[in-house]
Amino acid sequence: MNGTSDADAKYAYQDLYLALATLPPKERAAIVLFYLDGHSVKEISQITDTSEDAVKKQLSRGRDKLKTRLKL
């Protein structure tokens, strides 16, 4: 056993989803498409009709905000 209970995992997921909900829509979309849906930066740029550089910035800003909100 890894020391993490099902209840701990449940709260961790709740914390993550609450933190995701606080992100601006573009950053949230980039994070969800990249990490949860498994799309590449190029695919996200096509889906969202933005440049790859913009997607990279949205991912970076979103990650930074999630780290702060989740205290990682």
C-alpha positions in Angstrom: 0.0 0.0 0.0 1.3 3.5 -0.8 0.0 5.2 2.3 -2.7 7.1 0.4 -6.3 6.2 1.2 -9.2 6.4 -1.2 -10.5 9.4 0.8 -7.2 11.2 0.4 -7.3 10.6 -3.3 -10.9 11.8 -3.5 -10.0 15.1 -1.7 -6.9 15.5 -3.9 -9.1 15.3 -7.1 -11.7 17.6 -5.6 -8.9 20.1 -4.8 -7.6 19.8 -8.4 -11.0 20.4 -9.9 -11.7 23.3 -7.7 -8.4 24.8 -8.6 -9.0 24.2 -12.3 -12.3 26.0 -12.0 -10.5 29.2 -10.9 -8.3 29.4 -14.0 -9.2 31.8 -16.8 -11.1 29.9 -19.5 -8.3 29.8 -22.0 -5.8 28.5 -19.5 -8.2 25.9 -18.2 -9.0 24.7 -21.7 -5.3 24.3 -22.5 -4.6 22.4 -19.3 -7.6 20.1 -19.7 -6.9 19.4 -23.4 -3.2 18.8 -22.7 -3.2 16.8 -19.4 -6.6 15.2 -19.3 -7.4 14.7 -22.9 -3.9 14.0 -24.1 -3.7 16.5 -27.0 -0.4 17.9 -28.2 0.3 21.7 -28.2 -0.1 21.7 -32.0 -3.5 20.0 -31.7 -4.7 22.4 -29.0 -3.6 25.3 -31.2 -5.8 24.0 -34.0 -8.7 23.2 -31.7 -8.7 26.7 -30.1 -7.6 28.6 -33.2 -4.6 30.1 -31.4 -0.8 30.0 -32.1 1.3 27.2 -30.6 3.2 29.9 -28.6 -0.1 31.1 -27.1 -0.9 27.6 -26.1 2.5 27.2 -24.5 2.0 30.4 -22.5 -1.5 29.3 -21.4 -0.1 26.0 -20.2 2.8 27.7 -18.4 0.6 30.2 -16.7 -2.1 27.6 -15.9 0.5 25.3 -14.3 2.0 28.1 -12.3 -1.4 29.1 -10.9 -2.3 25.5 -10.1 0.9 25.0 -8.3 0.2 28.1 -6.2 -3.4 27.2 -5.5 -2.6 23.6 -4.7 0.5 24.6 -2.7 2.9 22.3 -4.6 
